[in-house]
Amino acid sequence: MFKVFGIALLVLAIAIAVVPTFTDCQSHGKFVTLANGNQASMKCHWTGIAEIGAAVPLLVVGAMMTASRRRNNLTSLSVLGVVLGGIAVAFPSGLIGVCQTPTMTCVTTMKPALVSMGGLAVGISLLGLVLSRKASE
């Protein structure tokens, strides 16, 4: 059962890391033009970079969950999965955010995708936490 949770977390982690690469404004050639004429990346680009920082440890959690058989390890990994999934939701929702314009790709595609994938990671990890706690009783 926990192997399925681990594989699901692996897939979600890869998606969380890859989706911003194709859905941020920079991937569509959009930048902020500064007063001096230089161009800079928008907030959504930095959210995408930060999501890699949440996705890599989530990938490790998923891999360890597929390999682990000890219930106390599965409990700890599930707690980590909840935290990392929450971080994946928090980056586009408020910690860094996405662009202000409601028609931008990052607002219409990237943010909802990251929030839903992070939410799924939290849900899967919570289910794993509950099942690992019941199994140890």
Residue, then its C-alpha position, 0 to 999 in steps of 0.5 A: m500500500f505504501k509503495v503506491f503512496g510513494i510512487a504517487l509522491l514521486v510522480l507529483a514531485i516530478a510534475i511540481a518541478v517540471v510544470p513551472t518550466f513550461t507555464d511561467c511567463q519567462s517560458h513564453g518570452k515575457f519579462v518585466t522591463l525596468a526603468n533603465g531598459n533592462q529586463a528582469s524575470m517576473k515573480c512566477h519564474w522565481t516561484g518555479i525555481a523555488e518549487i524545485g526546492a520543494a520537489v526534490p525533497l518530496l521526490v526523496v520522500g517518495a523514493m524512501m516511502t517505496a523502499s521502507r517497510r518500517r511503520n515508524n519510518l513511514t510515519s515520519l516520511s508521511v509527516l515530511g510529505v505533508v510539510l513539503g506538499g504544504i510548501a509546494v502550495a504556499f509558494p504560488s499562493g503567497l510566499i512568492g506568488v505569481c503575476q498580478t495580471p489575471t490573464m497571464t499563463c502563470v495565473t491561469t495554469m501554473k498556480p492552479a496546477l501547483v496548488s492542486m498537485g501540492g494539495l494531492a501530496v498533502g492528502i496522500s501523505l495524510l492518508g499515509l500518516v493515518l494508515s501508518r499510525k493505525a498499523s502501529e497500534 
